[in-house]
Amino acid sequence: MSSQPPEYTLQQEEQDTAALVLSGDWEQGQHPAGFSGLRSELASRHLTHLTADGSSLGHWDSMLMSFLLQCHDCCKAQGTVFETRNMPSGIEQLLAVATAVEPRTEPAKARTSWLSQLNPQRLLREAWEHLQESLAFTGEVTVAMTRLVRGKANTRFVDFMNFCYQAGPHAFGIISLTSVLVGMILAYLGAVQLKQFGAEIYVANLVVIGMLREMGVLMTAVVMAGRTGAAYAAQLGTMQTNEEIDAITTMGISPVEFLVLPRMLALIVIMPLLTLYADLLGIIGGGIVAGGMGIAPVQYIIQGETALSFSHIAVGLLKALVFAVLIAVAGCRAGINSGRSSAAVGQAATNAVVTAIVYLIVADAAINIIFQHLHI
C-alpha cells in the first residue's frame, strides 16, 4: 500500500472558529507544506478557537507531534484556544505531556552603565562572595588532603602520573625559551649600569641571584599559570558542562579528591624541578650576553660561583611550592565552579589565569618582605 503525502486544510467553521483537517501519512521522509504559510493564515483570520482534526490521518510518528506542537505554540502566542479531536490513540496524552511544563525563558538582563560597575557597595559584595567561595574551596582541599594522608582519599596514582607528564615534559619547550631570554635580559640590563663603573664581571652575580631568587621561579609560575592553570580550568569546566562531575558526586566520590588532588600534587612535584631547570637556562642565557661583553666563560662561571648559595636556591624552591599550590587552586576552583556552557568554560579559563597571576604577584611580594625581615 503506497503512502499518502501529508496535507492539512484550514476550514472555517464559525466566525471565530476553524478546523485544521490533517490527512495522509505524517512520517519521517515525507514533506508536508511549510508551517510558515499556516502561521500567516492563522494570524490573518484572528481566530479564537482552532481544532486539529485527525479523522483522515494515516500513519504517523514524531513528525506529526512536532507539527502539532508548532500549532499549539503559535495559537498560544496569538491568544487562540487550541484543541484536538478524532486523533489516533496516544496523541492527546503525548501533547499533554509536551505542553505540561512552560518553556524556560531567561529574564532579560537590565543594561547597566560602566559607572554602575564602580559602585563601592557592589565591588565589596563581589569581593566578599569571591572570598567566601575561595575559603570554601580551600577548606574542601584541606579536608581532601587530610584524607589522602590517612589513606582514605579516592585519588588514583595513575592520574597523578599523567598530570605530572602533562605539566612537566610538555612544558620544557616554552620554559626553555622564556628562561634563556629572561637571563639574557637580566644580564643586559645589569651590564648597561655596571659598565659605567668598569664592573661588568659582576653581571654574573646579578644573573645568578636574580634567577635563583626571583625571575626563574616567577617566570616559570607565570608560564604554568597560563598553560597548566588554564588547562585545569578548561578540563574541569568541560566536565561540569557534560555533567561528569555530577555523576562522580552521585557515585559517592568527592570531586576534590578524585579530580583536584592529582592535579595539585602533580604541580607541586613538577614546579620545583622546572624552577631548577629554568634557573640553569637563565644563567646560561646571562653567560651568552656576558660573552658578548668580552667576559670569558671561565670568568663568568667562577664569578657566578661566588654568588651561588644554598639560601638563594632554597628561597626559589620555597616560592615554587607556594606558587604551585596557588596555580592549582586558581585553576581547579575556576573549573569546578564553572557554568554549564561553552562560554562559561572560556570564562573559567580566563578567570583561572588572571586569578593565578594576581595570586603570584601578591605571594611573591609577601615572601620577599618576610625574607627581608628575616635577613635571608
N, C-alpha and C positions, 0 to 999 in steps of 0.2 A: 504494500500500500504506500503510495507516494505521499510525501509530507506536503502540507498546505502552508504557504507563506504566512507569516504573522501579520495581521492587519488590525486596525482599530478605526472605529467610526464614531464621531460625536453627534448624537441625535438629541435635538431639543424636545423635551417632554412637556414642560410648562414654561411660564415666562422666565423664571429664575432657576430652573432645574433642567439638567441634561443627563443623558446616559452615555457612557463610554463603552461601546459594544466591542468586545475583543473576540477575534476569530483566528483560526489557523493554529499552527504548531509553534509555540513560543519556546524554542530550544536553542542551545548554543549552535552556532553555524548559520542560523537564519539571520536575516537582515530586515528588521522592521523599519517602518518610517521613522525619521528622526523625531525626538521629543521636542525640539525647539518649535516646530510648527504647531504642535498641540499646545505648548505653553502660550504662544502668541494668541491662538484662538480662544483659550480659556480667559486670557486677560481681556480680550475684546468683548466677550459676552457678559462679563460681570455676574457670574453665577453665584447663587447661594448654596446650592447642593449639586454634587456630582456623584453619580453612581456608576461604578465599574461593573459591567455585566459580562459574566463569563460563560453564559449558556452555550456559546458557539465555539468554545475553546477545544483544541485538540490536545496534543501532548505539550507538556510544559516542564521547565526546570527553573534554575535560578534567574534566567533572563527575564521571565515573567515577574518574579519578585522584585527585581531591580526596577522594572518599568513601573510597577505599582507603587514602589517607594518614591520614585520621582513624581508620580501623580500626587501622592499624599503630601510630599513636601511642598509642591507647587500650590496645591489647594490651601495648605496651612499658611503659606506666605501671603496668599490673596484673601484670606478670611473665608474660604469656601469649605463647607462640610463635605468630607469625602467618605463614601460608603461603598460596600461591595455587595453583590447578590449573584446567586447561581454560580458561585465559584467552585472549582474542584475541592475535594476534601483536603484540608490542611492549609489552604491559602489564608483563611481568616486567622488561624492560630499563628502562622508564621508572621503575618503582617502585624498582629497584635504584639508579638514578641519584639519585632524590629522597631516598633514605634512606642514601646512601653517607657523607654528612658529618653529624656530630651537630650539632643546632642550637646556636648560641652562646647561652650563658646568662651574664649578668653576675653576678659574685660579689657576694654580699651585703656591703654596707658595714657595718663594725663601728660601732656607736654610740659616739661619743666625747663626753665631758663638756666643758663650757666651760672647765674648769681645764686640760684637756689642750691646749687651743688656746694657752695661755700658756706652754707648755713652752719654755724658752730654746733648747734644742737644736733643736727643731722650727722655731722662728722664725728661727734662724740659718741652718738648712738651706734654708728657703724664700727667705730674703734672698739667699743665695749663688746659688741656682738662678735667681732673678729677675735678679741682676746678670750672670750668665753669658749669659742669654737676651738681655738688653739690649745687652751688649757685642757679641754675635754679630750682632745685627740692625744695630747701628751700624756694624760693620765691613762688612757687605754694602752698606749705604747709601753708605759712603765709597768702596768699590770701584766701585759703580754711578755715583757722581758723577764719579769719575775717568774712567771710560769715556765719560761724557757730554761731558766737557770735551775728550776726544780725538776726539769724533765717532763713537764706536763703540757707543753705547748704543741699545737698542731702545726709545727714548722718542719718542712721537708729539707733535708740536706741537699738533695739534688737541685732544688730550686735555688738554694744559696750558691751552689757551684755555677749554675747557669748565669746568675746575675753577676757573679764575680767575673766571669768571662766577658759578659757584655760591657761591664763598667771598666775592665782593665785592658786587655789586649786590643779591643776595638778602639780604645781612646789613645793609643800610642801615637798615631799619626798627628792628630791635632795638638796633643800635648808637646810633642817634639818640636813642631813648628813654632808654637807660641813661646816655648821656653827659650829656644835659641834666640829668637827675636827680642824677647824681654831682656835677656842677658846682654845682647849687643846694645840695646837702648840704654841700659844702666851704665855700661862701660863708656858709651859715647857721651852721655850727659856728665859723668864724672870727669872724663878726660878734658872736656871743654873748660871746666873750672880748675882742675889740678894742673893743667898745662901752664896756667898763668904763674904758678909758683915752682914750676920745674919738678913737680912731684907726680909725674904720670905713672910711676911704678905703683902708686897706691890705688890705682884703678882696680887692681886685683883684690885688695881689701874691701873696696866698695862693692864689687860684684859678689864676692863670696858671702859677705854679711847680708847684703840686700837680698840675695836669692835664698839663703838658708832661713832667714828670719821672716821675710815678708813676701817678696814678689813671687818666689817659686810656689809657695803654698796658696797664695791668694789667686794667682792666675790659673793655677790648676783647679781651684774651687770654682772660679767663675766659669771656666770651660765645662766642668762637670755639672754645674747648675743648669747651664744652657743645653747640655747634651743629655745627661742622665736624669736630672731632676724633671725636665720636661717630658722625657720618655716615660718616667714613672707615672706622671700625671695623666699622660695620654693613654697609657695601658690601663690604668685603673678606671679612668673616666669612660673608656670604651666598654670595660666590663660592667660598669654601672649602667651604661646605656642598654647593653644586652641583657641586663638583669642577672648576670652571672654572680654578682656579689650577693644579691638577694637569695639566689639558690644556695650559695655557700652558707649563708646565715640560717636558712631553713633547715639545712642538714645538721645544724648544731655546731658548726665550725666558726670560730672567730675570724673575721676577715683580716683583723690586725695581725693575728698570729700566722695566718696562712699566706697572706699577701704582702703585708708591710714589713714584718720582721726579716724575711730573707733579703729583701731589697736593702733595708737599712744595714744589716750586718755585712752584706757584700760591699757596700760603700765604705763602711768603717774599716774593713780589711784592706781595700784597694787604695783608698786615698793616701795613707802614709807611703805606700810603695810608689804611687805616681808622683808624690811630692819629692821623694828622693831622686827619682828619675828626672823630674823637671829641674831640680837643683843642679844636678850634674850637667845637663844640657845647657842650662843658663850660664854656668861657669865656663863651659866650652865656648858659648857664644861671646861672652866677655873676652875670652882669650883671643878670639878672631879679631875683635876690634883692637885689643892691645897689641897684637902682632902688626896691625897696620900703623900703629904709632911708633914702631921700632923697638918694642919690648920683646925680648926673646922668650920663647915658650918656657925655657927653664927658669928664667927670672920670674915669669908670671906664676908658675907653679910654686916656686919657693916662697914668694911674697904672699900668695894665697894661703899657704900652709900656716903662716904666722897669724892669719885672721881666723883660721878654722878652729872651732872649739865645740865641745860637746853641748854647751849651753845653747849655742845658736841652733844646732841640729835639733835639740830637744824642744825648743820653742816652736820650730817649724812643724815638728811631728805632732805636738800637742794641738796646735792650730788645725792641723789636718784632721785629727779626730773630731774636734768640735765642729769644724765645717762640714764634715761628712754627715754628722747627725742632723745638722740644720738643713742641709740639702735634701736628705732623705725625708725628713719631717715635712718640709715645704712641699715637695713633690707628691708624696703619698697622701698628705692631707688634702691637697687640691684635687687629686684624683678620686679619693673616697667620697668627698663631698661634692663631686661634680653633678651637674644636671644630667638629664636623660635625652640629650640631643647632640648632634654633631657640633653645633655652635657652642654648646656648653663644654664639650671636650676641648675645643680650641681655647676657650676662655680659661679652662682649668690649667692647660699647659702654659698659657701666658702668665696666669697668677703664680704658678709654681716658680717660674724663672724670676719674675720681679720680686716675689717674696723672699726667695732664696738669696738673691743678691743683696737685698736690704739687710737680711739677717747676717750675711757675711761681713758687710761693712761695719755694722754695729758691733758684732762679736770681735772683729779684728781690732777695732778701736779700744774696746773694753779690755781685751787681753794685753794689748800694748801698754795701756795705762797701768794695769795691775803689775806687769813685769817691770815697768819703770820704777814703781814704788818699791818693789822687792829687789831692785838692783840686779836683775837677771838679764 
